[in-house]
Amino acid sequence: MPERELWQEVLSRTIADARLDPSSWPIPESAYEETAEARKYLTTPSKDLATVCSLAGVESDALVERMQRRVAGVPILSDEGIQTRRKRGKTLTHEGKTVTVLAWSKITGLTPSTIYSRLRHGWPLEDVLRSQ
C-alpha cells in the first residue's frame, strides 16, 4: 500500500471514530471518549493534523472546516457520559507506569486518536507512545 493511501486510511479511520454517520447512532457509552477525541482532533487545527493531512494529500484547513460543519449536525456527547468513561478509560502500562490513554497523550504530546490508531494497527507499545 503506498504511503499516501496509508495516511488517507488513518484519516478515514479517525473520521469513522467520530461517528458522524447516522447509522452509527446511538453512540455506545463505551465509545464516548474515543468519539469525543476524534471529533476534537478533526475540528481543531493542530500541527499533528496538518502533518497527517499533508501526508494524505488533503488540505487540512478544508478538512477542519468540513468536519466542524459535520460535527455541528450530529448528537452531542454529554459531559456526564464522557466523564463517566474517562474514569474507567483504557489504561496502558509502559516502563512500570500505568495510566490512561488520555494521560499518556499529555505525557507524550500525541493525541489520543493517534495513540488509539497506532494500537488498532498493532504497533508495539513502545512505538505507540513514541512521538515521531
N, C-alpha and C positions, 0 to 999 in steps of 0.2 A: 504494500500500500504506500503510495507516495506520501511524503511528509505533509504536504498541504492538505490532503484528504484526512490524514490523522488529526490535524488540528481542527478541521471542519467537523469531524466526529466529536471532538472534545466540546466544541460549541453546541453542537446538536444535542449532546447528552445533557449539558447544563440547561439548555432550553427545556428539554423534557423534564428535568428535575424541578423546574419552576412550575410545572403542571398548569400551563396556560390553556391547554385543550380541555373543553368541557367534558370530554369522555373520561378524563382522569379525576373528575369530581364525584362525590365529595373527597376531599383530601384526608387520608387516614391520619389520625393524630401522630402515629409513629413517623410520619413523613414531614411534619410541620417544620422542624429545624432545617432539614435539607432543602425543602421548598422555599422557606424564607431566605436562606443563604443564597440559593440560586437566583432568586428574584433580585435580591440586593446586588449581587455580583453583576447581573446583566443590566441593571438600571443605574449603576453608579460608575461614572468614568474612573478608571484606575490604570496604573502603569501595567499591571498584570493583564487586565482585559485587553488593553491596547496591543500588547505583545502577542497574545493568543489570536486576536483578530488579524493582526498583520501576518502572522504565520499561516492563518487560514485563508488569507486573501479577501478579508472582509473589512469594510470601512467601519471602524469602531464607533465613531460619532453617530453614524446612521443606525448601527445596531442598538446602541443605548437609547436613542430617540424612539425607535420602533418598539423596543422592549418596554420602555416607560409607558407608551400608549397601550400596549397589550396588557401589562400588569394592572393598569388603571381599570381595566374592564373585567377583572377576574375576582373571585372571592378573596376577601381579606382574611389573613390568618390572625386569629385573636392573640393578643399578647399573653393572655392567660394560657392558651394552648401551647404557645411557643415556650413560655417559661416552664410549664409542666414537662415538656420534652427535654429542655436543657438540663433540668435537674437529674435526669437519668440518661443523659446523652451518651453516645458511644465513646468509650474510653480506649486509649491506646497506651501501651507500655513500651517505653524505649529507654534504654540505658538506666533501668531501675526507676524510672519516673512514670507514673500512671496518671494521666489527665485526660480531659475530654478533647474531642477534635477542635472545639472552639478555643480551648486553652492552647492547644498545640498551634493553632492558627496565629494566636497572639505572640507566642514564643518564636515561631519560625518566620512570621511575616507572610506566610502563604494564606490564601483564602480557604475557608472550609470547603468550598466547592472544588478547589484544586486538590486538597487532601482526599476528599471522597472520590474524586475522579481517578486519582492515582491508585487508591485502594481497589476500586472496581476493576481497574485494568491489571491488577495482580502485581503491582510493584512491591519490592521488598520494603519493609517498614523504614529502614534507614534511608532509602531513596525517597520514599513518600515524604519524609519530614525534612529532606534536604532542599533548601531554597536554591534554585537554579544552580 
